[in-house]
Structure formats: structure tokens, C-alpha cells
Amino acid sequence: MSLPMPKRVPKVGFYYHYKHDPNGSVNNYAYEVVGVGFHTEEDVRTGEEHFLVYRPLYEASVYQASKDLGIPCFDARPLEMWMEDVMKDGETVPRFKLITDPEIISQLEVVREEMYPKS
């Protein structure tokens, strides 16, 4: 059996959720995309065959779970939900937007290493 491939996938990297406040801390509503997950069952609901695997770069529940369990923990959401557009202030915007500014990426890399140190 071959795995069904998603139609589109985001790049691995850092993203802001549409709720990110540019006047707030650099890591508010910031996430790191680490990969795509494939559902292991055949009787999966349409639209949930693929998941985006990511982690928050602020103190959300997954961060706390990683600390409590002592192992890396990640969020997963249906891939199509990650890729979709939403309405904000009457405008259509991406739910998550890739961060391309090298200075912000450098700052988020520091945040990531502090939050999720490699052991």
C-alpha cells in the first residue's frame, strides 16, 4: 500500500499565527514546523489524512508537557487547516505565515534552544 501524498506542504521553519501581535514579544504566537505526519489508519476522516507537526515557541501546553514528560512533545493539526486562509479584520490572511526575516529567525532560534534544549 502506498501512502497518499498531500497536495501541498509548508516549508520547515518558523511561522507566525494570524493572531501574532507584531508589537508584542518576538515569540508570541510563533511556531516551528518540524514535519508532516501521515495518519496510520485507512478509515480516517476526509481532510485528516495528513497532519502538520509543530511546536510553540511560547509557553503553551505542549511546552509544559515536554518539560513534565522529559521528552520532546509536539502539536499536530490537520495539514489542510494549517494551510488555509482565515478572516481577520475583514481581510483574508493565511492562518500561519512563514517568517523570512533573518533577524527574527535568529531570535526564534535562541528561543527554541532555551525552550527545547537538546540533551
N, C-alpha and C positions, 0 to 999 in steps of 0.2 A: 504494500500500500504506500503510495506517495502522499506526502503532506501537501495540503492545499496552500498555495503561496498567497500572501496578501497582495492586494492591488498596488498599495503604496506604503512606504515606511518612512519614518523620520530619520534624520541623521543621529548618530550617537553624539551626545553633547549636552550642553546646558540650555534650559528653556525657562521662560517666564510664563506663568499662568496669566490669563487675561485680567485677573484681579490684582496683579502686581502693582504696587504703588511706586512710581519712579522717584518720589520724594522720600521714600522710606529707606530702610536698610537694603543693601545690595542683594541680600539673600531672601527678602520677603517674597513668598510665592515663587521661589526659584527651585528648579528640579534638575536632576541629572538623569538623562536617558541612558540606560545600560544595555538594552536589547529588546528583542521581540520574543514573546512566548507563544508556543503553539499548544492549543488545547489537546489533551491526550485522548479524549473520548470522541466517538463518531457521532453520538446523538446530542451534539451541542446545539444550543440555540443559534439561529442565524445572527451573524454580527459578533459572535463571541468565539470565533474560531482562533482568533489571534489576540494577544494582549501586549500592551506596551509595558515593559518592566523598567521602573524608575525609582528614584528615592528623593525625598525632600531635602533641601539644603537649609531648612529651618527646623526648629524643634517641634515636629509633628509626631503623631503616634508611632509611625514606623521608626523614627529615630529612637524613641524611647524603647521600643521593642528590641531594637538592635543592642541597646545598652543592657536591657534586662536579661535577654537571652544569651548574650555574648557571641552572637553570630550575625552575619550580615542579613538584614531584612529589607524587603523592597515592597513598593506598591505595585499593583498591576491593575490596569484598566483596559477595557476593550479598545483595541487599536483604532477602530473607526471613530470612537468617541474622542480619543486623543487628537485625531486628525481633523475633526470637524470645526466649523466656524460657529460662533455664538453671537448674540446681540449684546452690545454694551453701549449705553448712552445713544441708542438709536442707530448705531453703526455695526456692520458685520465685521467681526475680527476673528482671527484664529484663537481657538481655546488655549493653545500653547504656541509660543513664538520662539524660534531658535535665537539664542544670543550669539552675536557675531563680534561684538566689541572686544578686542584682545585684552583691554584693561579690566573689564568686568569679568571676563573668563578667568583671568589670573586671580582676581579677588575670590571668585567662587571656587577655584581650585584650592585655595588656602582654607576656605570654609569647609570644603569637603574633607580635606585631610584632618582638620580639627574634629569634625563630627564623626567621621568614619575612618579612624586610623587603621592602617594595615598592621596586623600583628605578626 
